[in-house]
Amino acid sequence: MGTRKTKAAKPGAPARRKESAMWVRTTEHVPVLGGVAPRDGERGFEVRRVSRDRHLLTLWGRLGGRWADPLCRGLARAGLSIRSGYAVRHGSGESWNPWHARLEIVREHPSTDPVLLDYLELLARGRAPSDTPIELTDYALSESNVHGGSLFLEIRGPDRTGFLGGMLERLSFLSLTPVEMRIETRPDGVHDQLWLRTQDGELPKPRARKLLAEVLDGRLLR
């Protein structure tokens, strides 16, 4: 079953412009349909219960260039973590181009029921400094032609709550932000793939790649 929040107009009142933020919450085990670009200006989310401890979260619209960082932090505070999924920004260049993300969320104990969260509110709360240490077992960094040119970063490390959020925070120090993410948690740990551009939507310069390699090697921003 599901619920959708709407507001009824008063009789004789002028028509109101459609709200730019919307959300749907369901508790059915129904596959989420994706692949369609969101309409301009529309933001929203949908969360579906798969089992007691697994949920599917879909986010769409103009989320901003740095939405994933506060989302990961908010989930960690609620005792939740992203097990797998993807996020991709439609178009290239401007950081305010619309996104589409589909993420599998798992619950720790104790934790907040994912169906009760307002995920757009988590994005609006912004970022807070993280004390989560980042431990990598392996990484690869290379140039890519995807998204009109980007840095491709592949990272592996131990599975721990806050890993992705901590990694995104370190990237933001270098003014880098993902335009596409592929997230996977395996029995041997985390395996994430990120395609990066600058926060202004530009192709990262060679100096940014050099500093990022130093961060990943553990010489900066532990």
N, C-alpha and C positions, 0 to 999 in steps of 0.2 A: 504494500500500500504506500501511498505517498501523500505529501501535502505541498501545496503551492500557495504562497502568500500573495494576496492582491488586496487593493483598496477599492471599495465601491464608491462611485461618484454620487453626490447629492443630486436630487431631482432639480432640473433647471440650471445646474452648475455648468460652466464652460468645460469643454473637454480638456483634460490635462495631458501634457506630454508624457509619453511612456518613460517610466523610470529607467535609468541607465544601469542600475544594479538589480539583479534578480537572483533567486536561488530556488533550488528544488531539493527536498530531502525525501528519500525513500528508504524503506526497509525491506524491499523485495530483492531477491537474487535475480536481477535482470541484467543482461549484458549492456554496457554503455556503448552507445553509437557515437562514433566520432568521424573525423576527417573532413568536416565542413567548416569553412572559415566563418568566424562569428561576424555579425553585423557591426558596422562602425559604431563606436560609442557604447556598445553593450558589454557589460561585465556580468559574470555570474559563476555559480558553482553548482555541482550536483554531487551528492554523496549517497552511495548505495551499500547496504550491508550484505556482505558475502557470507560471513559466518560471525560468530561472537567476537572474534579477535581480528577479522579481516574486513576491510572496507575499500571500495573504489571511489576515489575522488576525481572529479573532472572540473577543471577551471578553464574559463575562456574569456576573451576580450582584451581590452587595453589595460593590462596589469602593471605596466611600467617595466623599466629595464632591470630592476633589482628586486622583484617580487619574491623570488625563490628564497632569498636569505631570511627575511622575516617570517615566511611561511615555515621554513624548517625550524626556526627558533620557537615559534608558537607551538608547533607540534611537539617539540621536545619538552616544553613546559607542561604540556597536557599529558605527557607520558605516552606519546605516539611517535612513530617513525615511519619513514618511507621505505618500503621493502623493494619496490620495483616500479618502473613506469617510464614515461617520456614526457618531454615538454618541447614545443617548437614554436618559434615566432614566425608569423606569416609575413612575407615580404622581406626586404633588406633595408639597411640604413637606419631609419628612425627607430629609437628605442621604444616609442609608443605604438608601434605596430601591434596588432592584436596577437595574442598567444592562444595556444590550445595545449592543455596538459591533462594527462590521465595518469594517476598515481595510485598504487596499492599501498594502503596504510595499515599498519599492524599496531596492536595495543600492547603496552607493557602493563605491569600491575604494581600499584594502582594507576588508573588512567581515566581521562574524561571520555565519555561516550562520543565517538566521532560524529554521530548524527546530530548532536546538540551544538556543535561548534559553528560559528559564523566565520567562514574562511576569508571572506573579504575584510572582516574586522581584524583578523590576524595580520593581513597585509598592511592595513592602515596603521597598525601600532608601531611600525618601523623597526629598526634594528637596535640591538643592545650588545655591548661588548661580550664576547664569548671567552670562557676559560677552558673550552674543550681542546685538549691537545690533538694535533693531527699527526697520525703515524701512518706512513705509507710503506707498503712492502714493495711496490713497483710503480713506475709511471712511464708514459711515453708522451712526447710533445713534438708536434710537427705542423707544418703549414698545410692548409686545406683549401680547395676551391669552393667548398660548400658555403652557401649564404653569401655569395659574391666575394669570398675570401675570408678566412678565419684561421684561428689557431685551434688545432685539434688536440685535446688533452684527454688522455686515458689514465685513470688512476685505480690502484688496488690498495686495499688496506683492511685492517680488522673491523669487524662489524660492531659499531657502537653508536648509541643515540647521540645525535648532534654532529656526526661526521660530515655530512653534506653541508649543513649550515656553516660549520667551521671552515670548510674548504671555500665556500662562496664568500665568506667574510675576508679571507686572505686574498682572494681574487679582487675584491672590491678595493682593497688598499692599493692595488696596481691599476685601478680604473678599468678593470676587465669584468665582463659580465657574459654569461652564456646566452646564446641565441638558439641553442638546441641542447637538450640533455637526454641521455639514455642511462637509466639507473637500474642496477641489478644487484641483488644480494644473493650470494652463493654460499654453500656450506663452508668454504674456506675464506669468506669475507666479502667485502664490498668491491664491486667492479662497475665504475661509473665512466661514462664518456661525455665530454663536454666540448662544444664548438663555441669559441670565444671571440667576441669583438669588444671594442671599447665601449664605455658607458654612453658615448656620443654616437655609437653606431658605426664607428670607423674601423678599418682594418688595423690591428695592433702593429706598432712599430717594432723594429728589431730589438730596441732597448727593453721594451715591455716583455718580449719573449725571454731575453737574457735574465731579467729580474725574476720572472716567473720560475725559470729553471733553478735559480738560487733559492727561492722559497721552497720549491719541491725537494731540493737537496737538503733542506733543513738548515740552511745558512742564514735565512731571514725569517722573521715572523713565526717563531715556534708557537 
